Amino acid sequence: MNFKMMGRFIAQILSIEGFFMLPALLISLSHGEDMAVKGFLVALAAIGVGVLSLSLICRGAPSAFYAKEGLVCVGASWIAMSLAGCLPFWVSREIPVFIDAFFEIVSGFTTTGASILPEVESLSKGILYWRSFSHWLGGMGVLVFLLAFTGGKGQGFTMHLLRAESPGPNVGKLVPKMRTTAAILYIIYVILTILNILFLWMGDMPLFDSVCHAFGTAGTGGFGIKNDSFTSYSPYLQNVTTVFMILFGVNFSCYYLLLIREWKSVIRDEELRTYFCIILASVALIVWNTRGLYGTLEETIRHAAFQVASLMTTTGYATADFDLWPSFSKTILLCLMVVGACAGSTGGGLKVGRAMLIFKSLGRNIRQVMKPRKVMAVRNNGLVVPEKVLDNTNAYLSAYIIILFFSFLLISLDGFSTGTNFSAILACFNNIGPGLEAVGPTCNYSAFSDFSKLVLIVDMLAGRLEIFPILVLFSHYTWKND
Amino acid sequence: MNIIIAGDGKVGSMLTRQLSSEGHDITVIDSNSSVLESTVERYDVFAVHGNCASMDVLLQAGVKDADLLIAATSEDEVNLLCCTTAHALNPKLHTIGRIRNPEYTEQIYRMRNIFGLSMVINPENQAATEIDRLLKYPGFLRRDTFAKGRTEIVELRVGAGSKLCNVRLMDLESIVRCKVLVCAVLRDGSASAPRGDFVLREGDRVFFTALSQNLTTLLKNLGILTRRVRSVTICGGSKISYYLASRLKKSGISSRIIEKDYARCRELCALLPDTEIIHGDISNQELLESEALGKTDALVTLTGIDEMNMIVSLYAASQGVPQVITKLGHTGNRSIIDSLNLGSVICPRDLVCNNIVRYVRAMENQTGAALSVHTIADGQAEALEFLVDEHTLNIGKPLKEIRLKPNILLVSISHGATPEIPNGDSFFRQGDTVVVVDTNSREIIRQLNDIFA
């Protein structure tokens, strides 16, 4: 294990985080929020000390850096980043308990949006901004940012980092250079975010609110700045947010293909088609199931579409308390939570592409039982999917289910209802935010014990980083010297 | 003509035999000196030892004075380089290159000017085309098309209990109830042009000339079942199998390939999404029965081993598969092959040689040359298509007044777009195309006037 190299990476990531904390500090300063300013300054000081000591210790690191280092580095840097990121919450006393502050920032960076705060409107502006911005930074990934703007100096190992941090079964570069790939992803991300801010702002939302909500939407996070999330905003703002949530749930390489005018491959993309089909079908079913619940058809469709987009892309905003919807609609939403958004988007969950591969390979294996001699391949977009990818996907599914059930078992110690526990695990593991019943859209996670919160924190990180970077931290093979 | 044949393999040696017997000056290039020695011993040709893609060797073989170069080594890349180099040395040279790799076929055909290729030949693709054509009309052992697809010569075998058994040719029309002409009969391994009092016997292979639109009527009136082929089983995953399966897919026929090598199965599976690929050894009878026989309309054996193809075809025919097609790499001993019930026999090498010989004849005589030449009846007869021009003799005379050389038949006349199976009162005009069948293998018909006595 090349700890020194990892230390340098972590130092770089912490300095990026510190840099992004400056706008939040400025906002706090301009609003004269003394406690928040103190919180940010302490955090920046801690980051400064950490970066300095890490770069002193890790001088002259050897350059050997392989898949194992990549995985461990991603897991470790996310934990380090979260530890530094929660300091403003804790030091400013706005979230007085450390584990709560840690939960909140992990929920932010992993774009979950699960909160332990019963009430957010009393938080200071700087803290609110930092809370929302953590979604934006975590959505595309801070390592990708590092690669995009500091460059990997052309070394091949950067692929391990991108693969470990980017969601999806089959991560590839868009262009030969990793740095350019990462930059393209971030540019698309920034442009879409700015568009989102403009559209919200045009709908008479204050600029600060627009920025915070756009960050939450872009990262498919879900932290709002109002207690009732999106319920009190105008139908226009709700619809804009629906559209942008869906857009941020699309694989970003599709946007790149659109930019280079490869229309056909975008239109024919199987994952994209499936993604839109699932959204349309779910909206239709929920509209049918909740008919009569709202005054007009327009309102029914608006709420159904918003909730479907929010849960499918694992954002977690809400315009309606879907906990009050009929059971069929709630079950559809639970299923959408598991499926998640497209691979290569900022969304979480199992990913549409991965779910498709799982279904296809299952179908293939069933047919294989009946025709043992037939040679069959699983195809995606007409191309044969390598068996190794299928193996990884199935292994991912197993890991997913095992973690799901262990976490379910562990948090059930708190004595909440099965529905609450199950939906809480689903909502955290798939980076959504609100679940059902006691953790529904109008409630929060503050009632859980510290131990359960720790379990949920691990789940959130595992869900965001596609399980393996977190899983390897717990494996003794990782720490063996060889 | 001066012809250089590069590569003295299966195709090369067959071309050497055929073209030297037609009186051309042949130079053979090969890198294997013992093969060259035996060629020089058998045929009156000049041999050059070396790499045919190298300039020195080509110059030594007289590329400057050559009219045609045929590159038929086993390597596509060598053939390509050989043709390009030779063409650069002698821009007037015609070049024929054999390209077999499916990945190259399309692009090289399109870029043949860049490579200096006059013609690209692909034995596997040609064999697949031929098999595809046979599958369209189950019942015929072979089909050759003339007059832009309007006239055909088809081959039928007189089986036991066939309606053709013991029929005099002059009574044939009352049975088939459409106009056909028997242009050759192969009996006991020798071909002849039969007269009206000829009586067909069991085991004969008969070559009919018929209009393409009458083929269905012909089969129906002979009592041969003509159910459309819907599913085809292909034994062996060779290049021909790939070409065939992709062709069949275009015509909406489902196909199934059985291949022994698992890695090749995976490759085929990636290339052919709609074809069922089965991993297994066709020499295993149980596999053959469970996967192939009984539910297939046609079975094509395309493995690289002739003996395997023959055995599987024999077994399939005995199990009542309606149509069986066998690929053979060597057709040396025709009398043994004929005595077996192998269905249609396809030999890629023969197809390619036919094609090249046709090209050579067309080059040799720009005016009055055959439009196309087809070797039928195991190479004992030729069917040639000619254009009637102003130099042709006997224009406008009824056929009964024209005397033809022995064993030569005029089997079809096409006036513009209307084809005709001729009788004694038919005649041809300038601009028509005619098809002539020559069962006299000693004499070569170079132009149409050669057929008149």
Interface residues (C-beta under 8 A of the other chain):
Chain A: K371 R373 K374 V375 M376 A377 R379 G382 L383 V384
Chain B: Y262 C265 R266 L268 C269 A270 P273 E276 I277 I278 H279 G280 L287 E291
